[in-house]
Each structure stands twice: as C-alpha cells, then as structure tokens.
Amino acid sequence: MRSTSYRRSRRVACERTWRPAIALVAIAAVLAGASCSNGEEAAAVGTQQWGPYDVTVETRPSPPREGQNEVVVIIAGEHHRPIYDALVTLRTQESAPWIQAIEDGHVGVYRRAVNFGHAREGKLLVQLQRGDEKTVLEFPVAIETGR
C-alpha cells in the first residue's frame, strides 16, 4: 500500500503535466478558428425560386467591391436537400461570356470569382441547367466603389 504523500505527489505531478497541455490545445483551437476567417463578411444578395429549387446567391466580401469578388450560389431542393448536379454559369453583363462555377463537394454550393467592374449598381446573371431544365435568374447587386 502506497503512502498518502506518494499519491498526493503523483496527483500534483499529473496536474502539472496536463494543465499546460490543455492550455496549449485551447490556444490552438482559438487560433485555428481565427485563421479560418479573413475578416471579410459574406451576405446573401438574394434568394429566388427556380421551380422547386431555392437559389441563394452570396458575395464575398459583401457588398462586393470593384473588380474580382467571389460569388457563391447555393441550390437547395425539396426538404432543403442540396442540388449538386446542376450546371451553374455566371456573368455580370449581357455582353460578357458565361463562366462556369465550380461545384463544391456535393453540397449544392457553387463558387466562382467574377469581375463586377466599376459601376455602383450592377447585376449578376445566374444561368442554371439541370437535365433538360434551364433558366437565367437576375440578381441586383450594389457595388462598393472607391476602396
């Protein structure tokens, strides 16, 4: 049988070993969370219906600035199930060519960088195709200028 002082010294030694380790894990978790955010906000430009689908458009940053900005298109179907087999193309002017957004991991999220130009007010045209169905949705966008 071990003495009480031996058990106490083992417990203190164990606490001294684990406290710094736990503190390091907590600090690493906070820093990892902070590094995932670049400080730029994302906000929905709007949501529109396309048949049974909800189509939500977001920009990063929000509002978009002059020049290149990331556009995220989220397509959800019945019971909010992701639609990941659509073809999504984008443009900001009628005369510009369509550029294809990239589907992000079978979760109904499509991403692409687009150039909003120098106007204060613009629009984002989102062309959607799934099977034989095809449509173009128009989303008005306020563009932040002068930064």
Steps between C-alpha positions, in 0.01 A plus 500: 500500500635837400518789734269798480789733425605285201147511354480874559836561329393286199173695471683835514753381241218384274318834535821687418540292184142530374428867573748636243389241244135596541589869480695442177208312344261780594730767355546299180122466460448876540778582253369246246154655521642849453711398202198355319346844477660762283285773652288548190131452544277297273134582458221382277437712193162331482302181464278413206291202403572284197216251485531290817851634576617784724795683348697723739785724387768637735806714434827513684559771606158647549426739345727408209775743410615623160683221320519130587272360772402148597142403420339204674181346361312259727229278352264308726210279403211342683558468877812722461691219328806625307485498121854411395449389139409833342706700253541854635648777287534869587552838338462864601421651160280389212795524261743306722561127448349253747752357747435170674487481879665204668287266715644474849480144633147374424340746743314717248755782523656645184785756507665734254689830496336757275586858405233754596673789322476863612126575509323578828203286410536176312334171444605141516351263246488139617427238235386166642463172316395165640408229253276655236401791727677833448445854626675832563446686827597864546623631835551875553830581672616821670875538446728678745723744311802708588691265729 
